[in-house]
Amino acid sequence: MSRNDRQGLQKRLDQVEALVEQERSKLKQLFEHIPLPAYHVSLDGLIVDVNSTALNFLKVADKQDLIGKPLLTAIYAPASRAKAKKVLEKWKHTGSLRNEELQVQTADGEVRDVLLNVDTILDQEGKPQYSISVHLDITERKRVEQALRREEERSRMYLDMAGVMLLALDREGHVVLANPKACSVLEGEEADILGKDWFVSFIPEQVRTEVERVFQQLMRGAMEPAEYFENQIVSLKGNIRWIAWHNTLVKSRDGAILGTFSSGEDITERRHTAQALRESEERFRELTDTLPQVVFEVDIRATITYANRRAFELFGYVEADLKRGLNTLEMIAAQDRERAGANIRRVLQGEKSESTEYLAQRKDGSTFPVMIHSTRIVRDGEVVGLRGIIVDLSEHKAAEKALRESEEVLRQSQKMEAIGRLAGGIAHDFNNLLTTILGYAEMLLCGGTMSDESLESIREISRSAQRAASLTQQLLAYSRKQVLRPEELNINQLIANLTNMLGRLIHENIHLTTVLDPQIGRIKADPAQLEQVIINLAINARDSMPEGGKLTIETCDIMLDESYCTLHPEVKPGGYVMVAVTDTGCGIDKETQKQIFEPFFTTKVPGKGTGLGLATVFGTVKQSNGYVYAYSEPGLGSTFKIYLPVVQTRGPRGQRRAEARSGYRTDRRILLVEDDEAVRELVVRVLEKIGYTLVSASSGEEALGLLDRSEYGDIDLLISDVIMPGIGGKVLAERLQARIPALKVLYISGYPDETVVQHGVLDEGVAYLQKPFSPTAVIEKVRQILAED
């Protein structure tokens, strides 16, 4: 080999050695900076080198104190050397070791637990050169385990018998102890539970982060364990349970925190019961708060411990009043307080509770009637208070009063109806007599052959009969049996037209005022009869103000609702026109008001009134489907209110019947049916006298029999009384018109039947003549009917 070749080879060798040295330097640096105690050990077990971490761990000041010494005796504790020797022999056969647990002894004699890991370093030819040993210090872990084992040994005597969960966790949160009760709650065997991460395995995910955060603070000593807290856990089978924990920290002898030891009580059922109780209480409160009655509870001193919402609404108190100690007797009026207190004591002593009425008192001092019913509250055999309900009787009392008033109105109405029927019956019979008297008186007056004295006597008879007829008309008005001719009208116009007349009727010292609603609705009534109603009320007001005063007539639209009709059961709800006639006169006392609408009742002196004015008002208004009420107090004047139903406005009424033609035909045959012989004879004489042919009958049956005879078949007009024994006038007319379609009918009566008069009003187009009538009136009516052909 030439010199140059040798030089080149040496150069390459130098380069390789430099690279090897670099690698050695790197390995040495890596060896030095391993954070665990590390050792270079020769194949014969001598220490070649140690890193600084090992020096610190072994508490050796200079590595030369270790280099060259056998590893087995230099660092391992005497008690662990036999095991260490076996471990090292094992390394020689396997070339590496993992997690072999041994004990080392430091320079100051401290024994520490380690895990030994060994790897063999090979040369370029793959042969073992030396080993690197690394120790993992597990002393603290072993101490925790030992401490826990000691705690376990101390606790083992009662762990299995404990009725609560006993659970221990290490610093990492792993379960290191679980007694049988804990295993039962966690639904697993001890082997299935020990070693598991408590938070991952047994804490529900939704609260896991927070619970684990608190645990970590405990382990760092940043907070003390809570004396008591509750949280949910999840068992191995997935069931959620509520546990109430009492915790303590497990510490080493030097005070280091090693973990936790906890006792836990399964309160799942208790929480379910408490939740059910809360829900029950909530339902109870919701239920009682919806009741219209007061629900309350009091203790044995009658201090309110519970009240529902209605109690606060009714009595005006607030929650703060209950908190200060509100006594039940504060809610009772002074005059009933002693009686209420005595009743409370009797119920507390065991007497049977009965519903009792009291006068209650609100916070503002106002009073109202109540009914209270209470019963004892007994817990564990001891009486602890009362519970009950309070019913507000205000509406009930008002309804009772309204009912009494309604019953009185009903009795009065029934009385008026009975009097009306009597008056109508009397007027019916009386009109037949007056018809005869007036008829013959008029015939005598028309004869002209008597002396002046006789004629004057007959005139006086006629005038008296007319006055009697006027009285019967008022009786018929009261009994609602007069014949009305209703029209749709605006009552404001009717009152305006009466103003001048009313001004003449009342005294000059009485000021008349009208207040008329311009938007008034229309009504349906007989204008003549309604005018008479207003006049009668004005005259009645005038007589109550002999020293002068003020008379006011008002109109307005009004809606009478169900509440008004409850107080006035005879009224139908709906829209009405109200006419109010108010005076400032002497007024009317309550007893008199009960009789003012009765016929012939009057407070005036004899000769100053018939007692039919207000009776006529009552009857006419009733017959028009209306109502009239009087409101008055002695010395404060009176108001009469009339309510007439509003009607829908209709188009113009049909044209009036054509006026009778100037010429009259008397070649007509008339059938007269009248059960009163005197009236029948009078009408026959009057009509035959002017040329009509009369066929008369005393009943409907007789009339039908006459028409069965051929000589009586040609009849132009039927004049019939409405009410007769057997076949009445309307039925007779219907049967005859079935035979003679062109037959005209004129009804006469002093008391029309309901088949002809519907609610006191004749059907439109029906001819009618009210008794008593004069001969002239019957002649004109017959001529008018027959002239319509």
Disulfide bonds with the S-S distance in Angstrom:
none
